[in-house]
Each structure stands twice: as structure tokens, then as C-alpha cells.
Amino acid sequence: QVQLVESGGGSVQAGGSLRLSCAASGVTFSSLDLHWSRQAPGKEREFVAAISWSGKVTYYAESVEGRFTINRDNAKNTVNLQMNSLKPEDTAVYYCGAILKTPELGEIHYWGQGTQVTVSS
């Protein structure tokens, strides 16, 4: 059973920082491409950042480029999202996601339960 468990959410004032972590279990972590998405109240879920299975490739949404950093620790089976210079519009539930690429079934997607981030002005 694959599980993704986020932690590190909370409330912070604008300009502050938070670090989200996601711990994975039940799967070979180093084989996963990983990503963070978020969903604000009344809005669609949107992509935030992704990191390849090797850690060599990262990609960010334009809205967070230069402020957020995604990294992974394959020894600890965790992926982190360092969020700096937070803005009120970053307020959302943040979800950790994983993509397992298989030869016959294609991509299998997994999601965490989400963690709330609230940024006050």
C-alpha cells in the first residue's frame, strides 16, 4: 500500500517561510517522480513544483518560481517544498503527489491527504 503523508503546514504572515515535507512508504521511493500541487478555496487544484526521480530535473509554476524550492532525500524517502517570501495568494491546501512509471500499466498516480498553508497579510 503506497502512502504519502504531508507535514509542515501552518499559518504564517506574508513574507514568511514554511517548509513542507512528504514521506512516502510502500513503494521504491527512488523510482518516483514527485510533485506538489495546491488547491485554494473555490479554485481548481494547480501544479506548484515537480522533481524527477533522479533529483536532477525540477520544474516550477511561474507563480512560485524563485520563491519555492523542491528537493528530495532518497535516503529518507521524503520530498520537501521550501516556501519563502510567502504571499496571501499562496494560501491553499498543499498536496504531495507521486508518479510511478510502469512498463505495462503506464503511469500510476498517488496523492497525499493534503496540508493547510495559510498566509495572512
Secondary structure as the mmCIF struct_conf table of DSSP 4:
data_model
#
loop_
_struct_conf.conf_type_id
_struct_conf.id
_struct_conf.beg_label_comp_id
_struct_conf.beg_label_asym_id
_struct_conf.beg_label_seq_id
_struct_conf.end_label_comp_id
_struct_conf.end_label_asym_id
_struct_conf.end_label_seq_id
STRN STRN1 GLN A 3 SER A 7
STRN STRN2 GLY A 10 GLN A 13
TURN_TY1_P TURN_TY1_P1 ALA A 14 GLY A 15
STRN STRN3 LEU A 18 SER A 25
BEND BEND1 GLY A 26 VAL A 27
HELX_RH_3T_P HELX_RH_3T_P1 PHE A 29 SER A 31
STRN STRN4 LEU A 32 GLN A 39
TURN_TY1_P TURN_TY1_P2 PRO A 41 GLY A 42
BEND BEND2 LYS A 43 LYS A 43
STRN STRN5 GLU A 46 ILE A 51
TURN_TY1_P TURN_TY1_P3 TRP A 53 SER A 54
BEND BEND3 GLY A 55 LYS A 56
STRN STRN6 THR A 58 TYR A 60
TURN_TY1_P TURN_TY1_P4 GLU A 62 ARG A 67
STRN STRN7 PHE A 68 ASP A 73
TURN_TY1_P TURN_TY1_P5 ASN A 74 ASN A 77
STRN STRN8 THR A 78 MET A 83
BEND BEND4 SER A 85 SER A 85
HELX_RH_3T_P HELX_RH_3T_P2 PRO A 88 ASP A 90
STRN STRN9 ALA A 92 THR A 102
TURN_TY1_P TURN_TY1_P6 PRO A 103 LEU A 105
STRN STRN10 GLY A 106 TRP A 111
STRN STRN11 THR A 115 SER A 120
#
